[in-house]
Amino acid sequence: MSEASPPTVLVTGALGQIGTELVSALRERYGSDSVIASDVREIENHPIINNGRFLTADVLEKDSLKAIIEDNDVSIIYHLAAILSATGEQNPELCERVNIGGLANVLELARVYDLRVFSPSSIAVFGPDCPDHAPQITPLNPTTTYGKTKVSGEVMARYYWEVHGVDVRGLRYPGLISWKAPAGGGTTDYAVDIFHHAIMSGKYSCFVGPNTRLPMMYMDDAIRATLELMDAPTESISDARGGYNIAACSFSVTELVAEISKVIDPFECTYSPDIRQEYADSWPDSVDDTEAKNDWGWTAEFGLEKLVNEMLTNLTRAREVEA
Ligand SMILES: NC(=O)c1ccc[n+]([C@@H]2O[C@H](COP(=O)([O-])OP(=O)(O)OC[C@H]3O[C@@H](n4cnc5c(N)ncnc54)[C@H](O)[C@@H]3O)[C@@H](O)[C@H]2O)c1
């Protein structure tokens, strides 16, 4: 009996912080030939380009996406191409164009070619009127353009499901912490940068204040959540499909510094808050992920202590290999 061939998967924005790790996970699962990584830029010697299929593609060019889908018989898209919060507030017009326009292209092609789509949302959908512990259903009044594009993305996802039957699913990722790729211009980047500086110099100047507390997640948990959501049977996916809350840990910068200091001593963190403090202050401290737990069995594995140990161990090892 011959086994069914794996689906062909296209990943947009594949050279970013999430794509770098998601593409590897997808290639392990479906085989390298079945996963096409794409991005608007090329990066020399990037492992995703070196270890499998890669195409340059701008998600704003619908015809190029269409050609890739047709030529390769694509059936699933992980749509990661976006402009993140801090970069987006510097160029709101580009942020709207890429985040909303790019998703519109992907969803329309998904409708025509009957594709399944993963489209990430973010904790940036919440605004100051959201409770500190953000429920799944709550007013979504973000103060940032980036947050507004993510609210629109959730609405578009629900519309394409309800009206056209396109199976689009998304997660409201918290700030993601990882060591393999640099963070991509978001407000929670401090929680990645701090590890690099702790190891390099034992010092970090943080762009948000010591009491800033945000929902965070180690990348391994985020990749697993993404795959588990996409694996879940359609009947288990509720109205939260456009953006499920998912939680792992929530900590202040002071708590993060204290945990790092247990391994790197002395470690000194100073504070010089900039505009990103305002974005952080408009977001909740933590999120309630009851729906994700009930609908598709989500549960996080990495708390603060485990996350800090993984980051310091892996980054130290990576630096030794490079040296
Ligand atoms: N990283 C996080 O902490 C986080 C948190 C919440 C939500 N998200 C969401 O997850 C998704 C991926 O985030 P990330 O952290 O990997 O971002 P990133 O900035 O690291 O990567 C995004 C990638 O998109 C590419 N890109 C930008 N414009 C493009 C275009 N026009 N066409 C094709 N590619 C383009 C960039 O070159 C980049 O490689 C985004 O939707 C983001 O909003 C990320």
The ligand as a Tripos MOL2 file, in Angstrom:
@<TRIPOS>MOLECULE
LIG
   44    48     1     0     0
SMALL
NO_CHARGES

@<TRIPOS>ATOM
      1 N1          8.0120   37.4290   17.6340 N.am      1 LIG1
      2 C1          7.0630   37.7560   18.4890 C.2       1 LIG1
      3 O1          7.3270   37.9800   19.6750 O.2       1 LIG1
      4 C2          5.6280   37.8430   18.0070 C.ar      1 LIG1
      5 C3          4.6320   38.0920   18.9610 C.ar      1 LIG1
      6 C4          3.3210   38.2010   18.5270 C.ar      1 LIG1
      7 C5          3.0060   38.0080   17.1900 C.ar      1 LIG1
      8 N2          4.0020   37.7590   16.2870 N.ar      1 LIG1
      9 C6          3.5960   37.6010   14.8760 C.3       1 LIG1
     10 O2          4.2160   36.4500   14.3050 O.3       1 LIG1
     11 C7          4.5100   36.6860   12.9250 C.3       1 LIG1
     12 C8          5.9860   36.4570   12.6570 C.3       1 LIG1
     13 O3          6.7360   37.2590   13.5460 O.3       1 LIG1
     14 P1          8.3260   37.2150   13.6490 P.3       1 LIG1
     15 O4          8.6590   37.5290   15.0560 O.co2     1 LIG1
     16 O5          8.8710   36.0270   13.0130 O.co2     1 LIG1
     17 O6          8.6630   38.5240   12.8030 O.3       1 LIG1
     18 P2         10.0480   38.9310   12.1160 P.3       1 LIG1
     19 O7         10.0200   40.4060   11.9470 O.co2     1 LIG1
     20 O8         11.1880   38.3130   12.8220 O.co2     1 LIG1
     21 O9          9.8920   38.2340   10.6850 O.3       1 LIG1
     22 C9          8.9720   38.6850    9.7320 C.3       1 LIG1
     23 C10         9.5260   38.3560    8.3700 C.3       1 LIG1
     24 O10         8.6090   38.8770    7.3960 O.3       1 LIG1
     25 C11         9.3780   39.3300    6.3120 C.3       1 LIG1
     26 N3          8.6000   40.3010    5.5250 N.ar      1 LIG1
     27 C12         8.3490   41.5860    5.8140 C.ar      1 LIG1
     28 N4          7.6330   42.1570    4.8160 N.ar      1 LIG1
     29 C13         7.4140   41.1840    3.9040 C.ar      1 LIG1
     30 C14         6.7590   41.1400    2.6590 C.ar      1 LIG1
     31 N5          6.1720   42.2340    2.1180 N.pl3     1 LIG1
     32 N6          6.7130   39.9780    1.9700 N.ar      1 LIG1
     33 C15         7.3230   38.8570    2.4780 C.ar      1 LIG1
     34 N7          8.0030   38.8500    3.6410 N.ar      1 LIG1
     35 C16         8.0400   40.0040    4.3540 C.ar      1 LIG1
     36 C17        10.6350   39.9450    6.9230 C.3       1 LIG1
     37 O11        11.7030   39.9970    6.0020 O.3       1 LIG1
     38 C18        10.8920   38.9880    8.0940 C.3       1 LIG1
     39 O12        11.8270   38.0090    7.7570 O.3       1 LIG1
     40 C19         4.0350   38.1140   12.6460 C.3       1 LIG1
     41 O13         2.7110   38.0810   12.1510 O.3       1 LIG1
     42 C20         4.0380   38.7590   14.0140 C.3       1 LIG1
     43 O14         3.1310   39.8320   14.0660 O.3       1 LIG1
     44 C21         5.3070   37.6800   16.6630 C.ar      1 LIG1
@<TRIPOS>BOND
     1     1     2 1
     2     2     3 2
     3     2     4 1
     4     4     5 ar
     5     4    44 ar
     6     5     6 ar
     7     6     7 ar
     8     7     8 ar
     9     8     9 1
    10     8    44 ar
    11     9    10 1
    12     9    42 1
    13    10    11 1
    14    11    12 1
    15    11    40 1
    16    12    13 1
    17    13    14 1
    18    14    15 2
    19    14    16 1
    20    14    17 1
    21    17    18 1
    22    18    19 2
    23    18    20 1
    24    18    21 1
    25    21    22 1
    26    22    23 1
    27    23    24 1
    28    23    38 1
    29    24    25 1
    30    25    26 1
    31    25    36 1
    32    26    27 ar
    33    26    35 ar
    34    27    28 ar
    35    28    29 ar
    36    29    30 ar
    37    29    35 ar
    38    30    31 1
    39    30    32 ar
    40    32    33 ar
    41    33    34 ar
    42    34    35 ar
    43    36    37 1
    44    36    38 1
    45    38    39 1
    46    40    41 1
    47    40    42 1
    48    42    43 1
@<TRIPOS>SUBSTRUCTURE
     1 LIG1         1 GROUP 0 **** ****
